[in-house]
Amino acid sequence: MERVDVVYSLICDEEKEKILMVKNSKRDDWSMPGGAVEKGETLTLAAQREAFEETGLTVQIGDLLSVNESTLENMEVHALFFTFKAEIRSGQIAIQDTDTIDETAWMDWETADRLMPYHPRGIKGLLKSSIPYVLEQ
């Protein structure tokens, strides 16, 4: 079984209770910015790269919020999904990967939870479940 690691960046405005979401053109669904970790990349570098490619924003990756696991493609792929909290450091929203991402939108947590039932306790649950992530050099 092939293994793939996937990273997501939860970019949110906690004051306004909004999250930045991206619409994937190939799957026609909404998610947090993210994608597969490339060979030789750390999880955090992949999360930064994916966030930039999909939103145009430079982000600082913070705590790990969740790890989920799934089998895909008729049990041929074993996927681990890592979700990190991320803070915007610079940039303006401008999709770089226009082949994959159709649009971005700031959505309220309730709408995001409905479009992306990613965590059983929703966005609020993710934000409460953070643990430090350390990359040892």
Residue frames relative to the residue before (quaternion, step in Angstrom):
aa qw qx qy qz dx dy dz
M 1.0000 0.0000 0.0000 0.0000 0.00 0.00 0.00
E 0.3938 -0.7122 0.5364 0.2236 3.57 -0.88 0.99
R 0.2100 -0.7692 0.5880 0.1360 3.60 -1.08 0.70
V 0.0395 -0.7722 0.6341 0.0098 3.52 -1.08 0.82
D 0.2349 -0.7375 0.6164 0.1447 3.56 -1.08 0.84
V 0.0981 -0.7864 0.6098 0.0088 3.55 -0.94 0.98
V 0.1499 -0.7937 0.5858 0.0664 3.57 -0.95 0.91
Y 0.1088 -0.7604 0.6370 0.0656 3.53 -1.22 0.66
S 0.2311 -0.7446 0.6090 0.1458 3.55 -1.22 0.61
L 0.2095 -0.7500 0.6163 0.1175 3.54 -0.72 1.10
I 0.0394 -0.7858 0.6151 -0.0513 3.54 -0.34 1.35
C 0.1413 0.8325 -0.5225 0.1182 3.57 -0.35 1.14
D 0.3103 -0.6619 0.6466 0.2177 3.46 -1.42 0.38
E 0.2481 -0.8224 0.4938 0.1351 3.55 -0.04 1.32
E 0.5898 0.5746 -0.3761 0.4248 3.63 1.09 -0.59
K 0.7640 0.3390 -0.1778 0.5194 3.57 0.92 -0.95
E 0.3340 -0.7604 0.4803 0.2820 3.58 1.34 -0.11
K 0.4552 0.6410 -0.4736 0.3971 3.54 0.80 1.16
I 0.1784 -0.7609 0.6180 0.0847 3.54 -1.23 0.63
L 0.4075 -0.6949 0.5339 0.2570 3.57 -1.08 0.73
M 0.0709 -0.8061 0.5871 -0.0226 3.55 -0.69 1.17
V 0.2070 -0.7521 0.6112 0.1338 3.54 -1.29 0.47
K 0.3060 -0.7365 0.5749 0.1827 3.56 -1.13 0.69
N 0.2868 -0.7705 0.5555 0.1247 3.53 -0.67 1.22
S 0.3924 -0.7603 0.4723 0.2122 3.57 -0.59 1.16
K 0.6641 0.5180 -0.3190 0.4346 3.61 1.02 -0.69
R 0.7601 0.3269 -0.1896 0.5286 3.60 1.04 -0.76
D 0.2859 -0.7855 0.4917 0.2437 3.57 1.30 -0.30
D 0.5859 0.5306 -0.4110 0.4542 3.55 0.85 1.04
W 0.4710 -0.6635 0.5157 0.2683 3.52 -1.35 0.29
S 0.0885 0.7734 -0.6251 0.0563 3.55 -1.17 0.69
M 0.5978 -0.4661 0.4634 0.4590 3.50 -1.34 -0.21
P 0.6018 -0.5322 0.4167 0.4253 3.62 -1.13 0.40
G 0.3697 0.7333 -0.5104 0.2551 3.56 -0.86 0.91
G 0.0829 0.7928 -0.6020 0.0460 3.51 -1.35 0.07
A 0.7575 -0.4059 0.2849 0.4246 3.51 -1.36 -0.12
V 0.4506 -0.6438 0.5540 0.2747 3.52 -1.19 0.74
E 0.3251 -0.7519 0.5449 0.1790 3.57 -0.88 0.99
K 0.6672 -0.5020 0.3692 0.4081 3.55 -1.23 0.51
G 0.8156 0.2388 -0.2036 0.4861 3.55 -0.91 1.02
E 0.6012 0.5615 -0.3583 0.4415 3.62 1.26 -0.11
T 0.3956 -0.6436 0.5879 0.2894 3.53 -1.21 0.53
L 0.6655 -0.4902 0.3677 0.4261 3.56 -1.24 0.28
T 0.6996 0.4800 -0.2886 0.4437 3.58 0.86 -0.92
L 0.6335 0.5091 -0.3410 0.4724 3.60 1.01 -0.70
A 0.6361 0.5196 -0.3259 0.4681 3.58 1.02 -0.78
A 0.6487 0.5157 -0.3194 0.4596 3.59 0.97 -0.84
Q 0.6485 0.5047 -0.3149 0.4749 3.60 0.98 -0.80
R 0.6617 0.5112 -0.3063 0.4551 3.57 0.90 -0.94
E 0.6801 0.4929 -0.2932 0.4567 3.57 0.83 -0.99
A 0.6348 0.5228 -0.3345 0.4603 3.60 0.96 -0.83
F 0.6658 0.4911 -0.3101 0.4683 3.59 0.94 -0.85
E 0.6651 0.5155 -0.3138 0.4398 3.59 0.84 -0.95
E 0.7665 0.3995 -0.2044 0.4595 3.56 0.92 -0.86
T 0.8009 0.2607 -0.1411 0.5203 3.60 1.16 -0.43
G 0.4344 -0.6900 0.4710 0.3366 3.61 1.14 -0.51
L 0.5944 0.5836 -0.3480 0.4301 3.57 1.31 -0.02
T 0.3214 -0.6827 0.6168 0.2240 3.53 -1.18 0.67
V 0.0673 -0.8225 0.5647 -0.0084 3.57 -0.68 1.11
Q 0.3380 -0.6674 0.6215 0.2327 3.50 -1.36 0.45
I 0.3067 -0.7634 0.5430 0.1683 3.56 -0.71 1.09
G 0.1803 -0.8059 0.5611 0.0563 3.55 -0.88 1.02
D 0.8537 -0.1260 0.1184 0.4913 3.53 -1.08 -0.85
L 0.4870 -0.6111 0.5399 0.3129 3.51 -1.31 0.48
L 0.2379 -0.8070 0.5305 0.1039 3.57 -0.77 1.05
S 0.8019 -0.1288 0.0845 0.5773 3.59 1.06 -0.65
V 0.1558 -0.7137 0.6703 0.1303 3.48 -1.41 0.36
N 0.0205 -0.7866 0.6166 -0.0270 3.56 -0.76 1.10
E 0.2061 -0.7820 0.5821 0.0845 3.52 -1.18 0.57
S 0.0699 0.7972 -0.5959 0.0675 3.55 -1.05 0.74
T 0.2864 -0.6834 0.6238 0.2487 3.52 -1.30 0.28
L 0.1426 -0.8039 0.5770 0.0234 3.54 -0.96 0.96
E 0.8343 0.2449 -0.1574 0.4681 3.52 -1.38 0.19
N 0.7125 -0.4825 0.2450 0.4467 3.54 0.64 1.23
M 0.7044 -0.5009 0.2500 0.4363 3.55 0.90 1.03
E 0.5004 0.6614 -0.4305 0.3560 3.62 1.17 0.36
V 0.7555 0.2833 -0.1658 0.5669 3.60 1.23 -0.39
H 0.1861 -0.7444 0.6346 0.0925 3.54 -0.95 0.97
A 0.0709 -0.8291 0.5545 -0.0116 3.59 -0.48 1.21
L 0.1355 -0.7340 0.6600 0.0852 3.52 -1.12 0.85
F 0.1652 -0.7920 0.5859 0.0472 3.56 -0.80 1.11
F 0.0949 -0.7898 0.6060 0.0078 3.57 -0.70 1.16
T 0.0953 -0.7942 0.5990 0.0374 3.58 -0.76 1.04
F 0.1175 -0.7960 0.5936 0.0138 3.53 -0.82 1.12
K 0.4354 -0.6145 0.5731 0.3230 3.53 -1.23 0.47
A 0.0474 -0.8059 0.5901 -0.0042 3.58 -0.96 0.84
E 0.1988 -0.7632 0.6060 0.1036 3.55 -1.15 0.75
I 0.4743 -0.6631 0.5034 0.2864 3.54 -1.01 0.86
R 0.1805 -0.7836 0.5894 0.0774 3.57 -0.91 1.00
S 0.7889 -0.1577 0.1188 0.5819 3.59 1.01 -0.74
G 0.6197 0.5759 -0.4144 0.3356 3.50 -1.37 0.17
Q 0.3253 -0.6859 0.6155 0.2120 3.46 -1.43 0.14
I 0.5591 -0.6000 0.4330 0.3741 3.56 -1.06 0.62
A 0.2566 0.7113 -0.6070 0.2443 3.52 -0.70 1.26
I 0.3600 -0.7606 0.4998 0.2054 3.57 -0.33 1.25
Q 0.2558 -0.7652 0.5769 0.1277 3.56 -0.87 1.03
D 0.7388 0.3649 -0.1878 0.5345 3.58 1.01 -0.87
T 0.0348 -0.8557 0.5162 -0.0103 3.56 0.40 1.25
D 0.5512 0.5967 -0.4056 0.4191 3.62 1.23 -0.12
T 0.7692 0.3522 -0.1685 0.5059 3.58 1.13 -0.65
I 0.7815 0.3118 -0.1452 0.5206 3.58 0.98 -0.86
D 0.3057 -0.7748 0.5343 0.1442 3.56 -0.79 1.09
E 0.8031 -0.1223 0.1248 0.5696 3.57 0.93 -0.89
T 0.2620 -0.7095 0.6254 0.1920 3.51 -1.40 0.24
A 0.0311 0.7974 -0.6024 0.0205 3.56 -1.18 0.49
W 0.3674 -0.6547 0.6078 0.2588 3.53 -1.22 0.66
M 0.0296 -0.8145 0.5787 -0.0293 3.57 -0.66 1.12
D 0.5115 -0.6013 0.5000 0.3562 3.54 -1.16 0.58
W 0.6696 -0.5499 0.3289 0.3757 3.55 -1.16 0.68
E 0.6330 0.5457 -0.3345 0.4355 3.58 1.00 -0.79
T 0.6645 0.4856 -0.2981 0.4834 3.59 0.94 -0.89
A 0.6412 0.5254 -0.3194 0.4592 3.59 0.95 -0.88
D 0.6558 0.5098 -0.3125 0.4608 3.59 0.94 -0.85
R 0.6575 0.5059 -0.3084 0.4654 3.59 1.04 -0.76
L 0.7157 0.4484 -0.2512 0.4728 3.60 0.94 -0.87
M 0.7858 0.1626 -0.0532 0.5943 3.56 1.17 -0.63
P 0.0599 -0.8292 0.5552 0.0226 3.61 0.25 1.19
Y 0.0504 0.8801 -0.4632 0.0908 3.50 0.72 1.22
H 0.7996 0.1546 -0.0412 0.5788 3.54 0.98 -0.84
P 0.5371 -0.6653 0.4004 0.3294 3.62 -0.79 0.92
R 0.7355 0.3656 -0.2293 0.5223 3.60 1.12 -0.56
G 0.5387 -0.6660 0.3830 0.3459 3.59 1.25 0.30
I 0.7773 -0.3322 0.2577 0.4680 3.53 -1.37 -0.18
K 0.6360 0.5243 -0.3372 0.4549 3.60 0.92 -0.83
G 0.6513 0.5172 -0.3095 0.4611 3.57 0.99 -0.81
L 0.6265 0.5319 -0.3343 0.4613 3.56 1.01 -0.78
L 0.6829 0.5018 -0.2906 0.4443 3.57 0.87 -0.96
K 0.6813 0.4752 -0.2873 0.4770 3.60 1.13 -0.56
S 0.7019 0.5046 -0.2658 0.4267 3.58 1.18 -0.40
S 0.3555 0.7832 -0.4659 0.2077 3.59 1.18 0.26
I 0.0664 -0.7455 0.6619 0.0423 3.50 -1.26 0.68
P 0.5795 -0.5881 0.4143 0.3830 3.59 -1.08 0.61
Y 0.1851 -0.7438 0.6312 0.1187 3.54 -1.16 0.71
V 0.0630 -0.8035 0.5919 -0.0021 3.57 -0.74 1.05
L 0.1779 -0.7477 0.6328 0.0944 3.53 -0.92 0.99
E 0.2299 -0.7900 0.5559 0.1184 3.54 -0.40 1.21
Q 0.3056 -0.7704 0.5379 0.1541 3.57 -0.86 0.97
